[in-house]
């Protein structure tokens, strides 16, 4: 467990270093969206089960089977946010992921991922600082929940590299909602 934790911190530092030096690149390869989503769901539902939480994933409307883009970075974005939802939600809580394809034009598809939890939430004043490197709302949460404080900074960089955006709504003691939109390349394969 300690080795995995240390590896996670080292990877975060390396990612942040690549981002800051402008050496982080986005792949543009064809990938199966259902396989990508399945891997995310397997990981997050397992974490939820371990903590006694309910996990739900809903696909709204039709979503293409294949896209072109960087599925590893997309997975990292969603796993970072959903992983935090699991980390900061106590049983008997709920973590949900909604996926929706908003548009499809000029070779690009816009996808929206809405991630909600019934966790500890955040103060409205902290939300603008959430994506700063090494920022955590409460110093005691580092001891209680762990983490490097880099995950959300990396997440925001990856979202921006995918021509996307992230909006956060949160209320202390009620939970948080993260809405991520990204643009992926359209793929004719189905």
C-alpha positions in Angstrom: 0.0 0.0 0.0 2.8 2.4 0.9 4.7 1.6 -2.3 1.6 2.3 -4.4 1.0 5.5 -2.5 4.6 6.6 -3.1 4.4 5.6 -6.8 1.3 7.7 -7.2 3.0 10.8 -5.7 6.1 10.3 -7.9 3.9 10.0 -11.0 2.0 13.2 -10.0 5.3 15.1 -9.6 6.5 13.8 -13.0 3.3 14.7 -14.7 3.3 18.2 -13.2 7.0 18.7 -14.3 6.1 17.7 -17.9 3.1 20.0 -17.9 5.1 23.0 -16.5 8.0 22.4 -19.0 5.5 22.2 -21.9 6.5 18.6 -22.7 3.2 16.9 -22.0 1.6 15.8 -25.2 -1.8 14.5 -26.1 -2.1 11.3 -28.2 -4.6 11.2 -31.0 -5.4 7.5 -31.4 -8.6 5.6 -32.0 -10.0 4.0 -28.9 -13.1 2.1 -27.7 -15.1 4.4 -25.5 -17.1 1.5 -23.9 -13.8 -0.2 -22.9 -12.5 3.0 -21.5 -15.7 3.5 -19.5 -15.7 -0.1 -18.3 -12.2 0.2 -16.9 -13.2 3.4 -15.0 -16.4 1.8 -13.7 -14.5 -1.4 -12.6 -12.0 0.6 -10.6 -14.4 3.1 -9.0 -17.1 0.6 -8.2 -14.5 -1.5 -6.5 -13.4 1.5 -4.4 -17.0 2.3 -3.6 -17.7 -1.3 -2.6 -14.7 -1.3 -0.2 -16.1 1.9 1.5 -19.7 0.8 1.6 -20.8 3.4 -1.0 -23.3 3.2 -3.8 -21.9 3.8 -7.3 -24.0 4.5 -10.4 -22.9 5.2 -14.0 -25.6 6.5 -16.5 -25.2 7.1 -20.2 -27.8 9.7 -21.4 -28.8 9.3 -25.0 -26.5 7.9 -27.7 -22.8 8.1 -27.3 -20.4 7.0 -30.1 -18.6 3.6 -29.8 -15.2 4.9 -30.8 -13.4 8.3 -30.7 -9.9 9.5 -31.5 -8.0 11.1 -28.7 -5.9 10.2 -25.6 -7.9 7.6 -23.7 -5.2 7.3 -20.9 -5.5 11.0 -20.1 -9.3 11.0 -20.3 -9.3 8.0 -17.8 -6.9 9.8 -15.6 -9.1 12.9 -15.5 -12.2 10.9 -14.6 -10.5 8.6 -12.1 -8.9 11.6 -10.3 -12.2 13.3 -9.8 -14.2 10.1 -9.0 -11.4 8.9 -6.8 -11.6 12.1 -4.8 -15.4 11.7 -4.6 -14.8 8.2 -3.1 -12.1 9.5 -0.8 -14.2 12.4 0.6 -17.5 10.5 0.9 -18.4 8.4 3.9 -20.8 5.4 4.0 -23.7 5.2 3.3 -23.0 7.7 0.5 -23.4 7.8 -3.2 -21.0 8.6 -6.1 -22.5 8.9 -9.6 -21.1 9.4 -13.1 -23.3 10.6 -16.0 -22.0 10.6 -19.6 -23.7 12.5 -22.4 -22.6 13.3 -26.0 -23.6 17.0 -26.5 -22.6 17.5 -30.2 -20.9 16.1 -33.2 -19.6 18.5 -35.8 -16.6 19.1 -38.1 -14.9 15.9 -37.0 -15.2 16.6 -33.3 -17.6 15.3 -30.6 -18.2 17.1 -27.4 -18.8 14.9 -24.4 -20.0 15.9 -20.9 -19.2 14.0 -17.8 -21.1 14.9 -14.6 -19.7 13.5 -11.4 -21.6 13.9 -8.2 -21.0 12.7 -4.6 -22.7 13.1 -1.2 -19.3 13.7 0.4 -18.0 16.3 2.8 -18.1 19.1 0.2 -16.1 22.3 0.1 -16.5 26.0 1.0 -17.4 28.2 -2.0 -14.3 30.3 -1.3 -12.0 27.3 -1.8 -13.4 26.2 -5.2 -11.3 28.8 -7.2 -8.1 27.4 -5.5 -9.0 23.8 -6.0 -6.9 23.5 -9.2 -3.8 25.1 -7.8 -0.8 22.8 -7.3 -0.4 21.6 -3.7 -3.7 23.1 -2.6 -5.9 21.4 0.0 -8.8 23.1 1.8 -7.8 21.8 5.2 -4.3 20.8 6.3 -5.8 18.1 8.5 -7.3 16.4 5.4 -3.8 15.6 4.1 -3.2 13.5 7.2 -6.7 11.9 7.2 -7.1 11.3 3.4 -3.6 11.4 2.0 -2.6 12.7 -1.5 0.0 15.0 -3.0 -2.3 18.0 -3.7 -1.3 17.8 -7.4 -4.1 15.6 -8.7 -6.6 18.4 -9.5 -3.9 20.7 -11.0 -2.9 17.8 -13.4 -6.6 17.1 -14.1 -7.3 20.7 -15.1 -4.3 20.7 -17.4 -5.4 17.5 -19.1 -9.0 18.8 -19.6 -7.6 22.0 -21.2 -5.3 20.0 -23.5 -8.5 18.2 -24.7 -10.1 21.6 -25.5 -12.4 21.2 -22.5 -13.6 22.9 -19.3 -14.5 21.9 -15.8 -17.1 23.5 -13.5 -17.3 22.7 -9.8 -20.3 23.2 -7.5 -20.0 22.2 -3.9 -21.6 22.7 -0.5 -20.0 21.9 2.8 -21.5 18.7 4.3 -23.8 18.1 1.3 -21.4 17.1 -1.5 -19.8 18.2 -4.8 -20.6 18.1 -8.5 -17.9 18.3 -11.2 -19.0 18.9 -14.8 -16.3 18.2 -17.3 -16.6 18.7 -21.0 -14.0 17.6 -23.5 -13.7 17.4 -27.3 -12.7 14.1 -28.9 -12.1 13.3 -32.5 -15.0 11.7 -34.4 -14.4 8.2 -35.5 -16.3 6.4 -38.3 -15.7 3.0 -36.7 -18.7 1.5 -34.8 
